[in-house]
Amino acid sequence: MDSWDITLNDLTLGYGETVVLESVSDVLPAGKTSVILGGSGCGKSTLLKHILGLMKPMKGRILIGGNDLFSLPHSDFRSIRRRMGVLFQDGALLGSLTLAENVALPLKEHTRMKDKEIAEKVHSKLELVGLDEFGGYYPSELSGGMKKRGGLARSIVNDPPLLLCDEPTSGLDPVNAATMDRMLKRMQQRLGSTMVVVSHDLASLHEIADHVLVLNEGRVAYAGDLAGMESSNDPYLRRFLAREPEPENTLD
């Protein structure tokens, strides 16, 4: 399977007339894991929504695998969207469906696979995330960590070239967060897909990141590999990595 790189070309993003991010340019490399990092409210989720095609940029272009996402014919746009796997913060499982039915949903909606083929694929993905014995359970019967792993199984059930994850370790205890990091890394390596993770979890950053895009005050504070970020003398990056508070005069 070919993976896709994501080119962010001089983007200005926002809501209505309110600008959230501007002059955002970077290439999130194909077949690698890119982590979008930054403080609360910096625009991480806004950028993710635009990569997903849920919102159109005020300015600039988003190219996925060399295709300008918002200049494509509608049928091609939908085709690319169907090949994106998405892991939402809370797993976003439908409460009226069992775990297996939730994982099967993308295949039932977007493919012509037979029920037996779907069942086999669902079982294999649940097995990958350690939930093969829980396919008949409803979301209300699962723990928070299990819901996230179930959401991960659904996001990869069609072997997507692009996997987008919104705060995959938020709300998890350290053990479950480390388990999720390990699973994400294993999924990316196995699928060879391009993975984009929105996070502010420094432990996850060091575990999974091949490429880092840091946002601060509406702009790109850093784009590059983790080693370059860690060696940077930029004051904001140093504070972020060291978990240092804002200067006292800022708090006052």
N, C-alpha and C positions, 0 to 999 in steps of 0.2 A: 504494500500500500504506500502510495506517495503521501508524504506529509506536506503541509503548507506553511510557508513563512507568512508573516503578517507585517505589512509596511504601513506605518503611520506617517503620513506626509503632511506636515505643517497644519495640524488639526487645531481648530477652535471649536470647543464643545460647550454646550450649556442648555438651558431650559428657557424657552421664550426668548427674551432679550437679555437674560442674565448669563454672562459668560462664567463658566466654571474652570475651564482649562483653555490655554491658548499656546500656540507655537509648539505643539507636541509633535516631535518627529523621532522615529526610532524604527528599527527592524527587529521584530521578535522572531528568532531564528527557527527554521523548520526542523522538526524532529528533536527539539529541545524544550526544556521547561523554563518559561519566563515568569518571574514573580513581579507583580505590580505592587509597589510598596509605598507607604506614606501614612501620615496621621489621619485621624478621623475627619471626614468631611473634605478631604483633599481632592476628591474627584476620581478615586479608584473605580468605584462601581459605575460611575457615569461613563468612564472609558470602556469598561467591559460591556455595557449596554450598547455602545456604538459598534464595538467589534462584533457583537451578536446581530447587528442590523436592526435592533429595536428602535434606535434613534438615528437621525441623519445629522451629520456634522454641520455646524454653521459655516465652516470653511475647511478646505483641505480634503484629502482623500484617504480611504482605507483600502489597501490592496491585500487580498487574500489569495495566496498562490499566484500572484501577478494580476489578478482580476480586480478591477475597481468595483467594490461591492455595490455602490449606489448608482453605478452607471450601467449595470447589467440589465438585460431584459428580465422581466418579472419571473419567468420560468427558470432562468439560470440562477437568479437570486434565491428563489425558493429551494433549488437543488443544492446550493451551497449551504443554506441554512439547515437543511435536513441532514447534512453531513457533520454538523457541529454537535458534540456532546456537551451537556451543561450540568454541572453539579451545583445546586443551589445551597444557600447557607444552611437551611434546616432539612435538606433532603427533598422537600416538596413532594412527598409521596401522597397520593390520593387516598384519603381515609376509607373510602368505600370499596377499595380494591385490596386484594392480598398483596404481599410483597412480590410474589411471582407475577401477578397480573400487572403490577406497576412497572416491573422491569420489562415485561413483554410489550407494553403499550407502544413504544416507538416502532417496533417491528410490525405490529398489527395495523398501525396507522399509515406507515410509509413503505411497506414492502408487500410482496405477494407470497411470502413464505407460508408454507403449510403449517398447521397447528403443531404437528410432531416436530418439525424443524425448529419452530419457535420455542417449544418446550425444552428441547435439547440445548439450544443456545442460552436460554434463560438459566437453566441449571448450571451450565458451565461458568457463566458470569457470577452467579451467586456463590459458586464454589470458590472462585478467585478471591472474593471478598469475605470468605468464611461464613456465609449465611445460607449454604445449600440446604440446611435442615429447617430453615425458617420460611420457606417459600409460601406456606399456607397461612402464615401469621398476618394479621392486619397491623398497620402502622401504630395503632394505639397499644398494641401488645409488644412493641419493640422499644428498646432504650434509645436515648439520643444518639449514641455512637452507632448503634445498629441501623438507625434511620439514615444516617449519613452514608454508611457503607452500602445500604440499599440504593440510595440515590446515586452513588458511584457506579454500582452495577448497571443501573438503568442508563446512565450517561455513556457507558462504553458498550452497550449491548449490540450496537450496529458498527462497532470497530471504527469510530470516527477519526478522520485525519486531524481534527482539531478538537481539543477538550478544554473547556473553560470552567474554572472553579472559583466560586465566590466564597471567600472566607471558609475553607473546608475544615479548619480546626477550631473555629469559634464555638464557644460553649462546651468544649470537650475538656475532660481532665487530662493531665500530662501523659498518662499511659495511653489513653484513647487517641490523643492528638498525635503521639509518636507512631501509633499503629496506622493512623490515616496517612501520615507522611510516607511511611514505608509502602503502603498500598499504592499511593499516587505515583511514587517513584517506580514501583514495579509495573504498574499499568502503562506508564509512559514508555518504559524500556521495552515492554512486551509488544505494545501496539506500534511503537515508532512514531507516534503522533506528536503534533505540536501541542504543548500544554501551556495554558496561561492561567496563573493563579493569582487572585487578588488576596492580599493578606497584610497583616501587621505583626504576624507571629515570627519573631526572630529565630526561634528554634527551627521552625519550618523552613525559613529562608536558607539556613545553613545546610539543611538536610536535602532539599530538592532543587535549589536554584542553579541553573546554568547561565541565566541572563537575568539582570535586574533592571527594572525601570522604576525610579523613585520620583514621586510627585510631591511638590511642596509649593504653597502659595500660588497655585494656578499654573505652574510651569514644571518642566522637567528639571529636577535637581541632579539627577544622575542617570545614565544609561550605559550599561556595560556588564562585564562579568563581576562576580562577587569579590574576587581578589582586588580588582580596581576600586570597588566601593570601600572595602576595608582599609585600603591604603590612602584613601582620599583625605585631604586636610580640610574639606568643606565643613564649616562649623555645624550646620544642620545635620549632615550625615554622621559626624562624630557624636553628636548628642543622641541621635536616633539609635545608633548601634550600641552606645553605652547606656541607654535608657536614662539619660540625664534630664532633669526638669528644665523648663524654660528659665532664663535668667530672672533674678528677683525683680528687676525693674520692669520686665514684661508682665510678670504676675501682678505687680502693683498697678 
